[in-house]
Amino acid sequence: MEYPNLLPRFLKYVKVNTRSDEYSDRFPSTKRQDDFQKQVIMKDLEELGLSDIHYNKKSGCVIAEIPATVDYDVPVMGYLAHVDTADFNAENVKPIVHENYDGKSKIQLGDSDFYLDPEVFPNLRNYKGKTLITTSGDTLLGGDDKCGVAEVVTLAEYLLAHPEIKHGKIRIGFTPDEEIGTGAPRFDVEDFGAEFAFTLDGAAPGKLDWGTFSAATFALDIQGVNVHPSVAKDQMINAIQIGIDFQNQLPSAEVPEKTAGREGFFHLTHFEGTVDNARLEYIIRDFERDGLENRKNLVKEIVAKMNKEFGTERIKLTMRDQYYNMADELAKHMDIVNLAREAYHQEGLNEINEEPIRGGTDGGQLTYRGLPCPNLFSGQENMHGRYEYTVLESMYKAVDVLVRIAELNAEKNK
Ligand SMILES: [Zn+2]
């Protein structure tokens, strides 16, 4: 159905710059996220009359409650969306609304030389007759994740206006610093007070994420021996060359640029050095926990073998796990995934796209911290740059799904 305040609310939110900053040492990483939380989100929630509205300082989150409309016990559920936007110009965002798109034309982004072209972005062809919201070409849109933010607030507005809709207690939360991965580790699961939740941070209608990569990172610090090249024979040990030799022992086809779908990889993200010393940084990704362990072991074996040949620890290896595939943990809570599946079906979304994401989500971290948390679509497309757009009808559908999940949760526990 249509929610008349959703579009104006979304347009208001995207105009506020809430970009996060991975080089900041404050938390949340930027003050502008806090300002948005306290001056915009909290105010809107107060106007709508939600309960228990508060700012949780530890986690940088605004949290609120939609009270239950049934008098029996229903497991408390939650909805989450992140307020920060990605690492791209977010100064002076000027969203443009294009009504009744013809499903085939190029869309000029404001007066800029940039176009949204269905040849390049074939998803556009799905949106004939729909209302698209785009950038004006020089900023991102911030639909990632202002779509989710506006949808959760609109859900609250709708449910408070319709007490005849039967649902249990719903907690809602607005989180900072998703794009730089520092928000979820600080999330206050206890204060949020839900048994399970959903993030709204996915792409087009039908997308349902409950599988992610498992991830680790490692670095090699290599100590060489630098002597003058004229007398280098049998004495010089070039740290750069050691780095190259290491890299060449990894499977050359298992890199991001040569893998897709369920294939994992090793990814050299940084390499700097001199003859004297060098540093290499990598990330490892795999959908299987065994696969991740095998990759880690391969790295350890290569390093051990090389150090043995040197007769000393020239290569120092540091390695740590980053996150695990949320599917492994959610497998114990499939009723939550099924709730979303059922809601999608009831809202006419019969083709559910459950392809695991080649990355992580806040929900993955939260799932391992005791708040099982699949990720729902929010209608954002082409995230993280000037080609970002969203479709108003996708956003309406997202709110429909949120209402439906809440109703199903109450029905199932009657
Ligand atoms: Zn996002």
Boltz pocket constraint, residues with backbone or C-beta under 6 A from the ligand:
constraints:
  - pocket:
      binder: B
      contacts: [[A, 82], [A, 84], [A, 144], [A, 145], [A, 178], [A, 201]]
      max_distance: 6.0
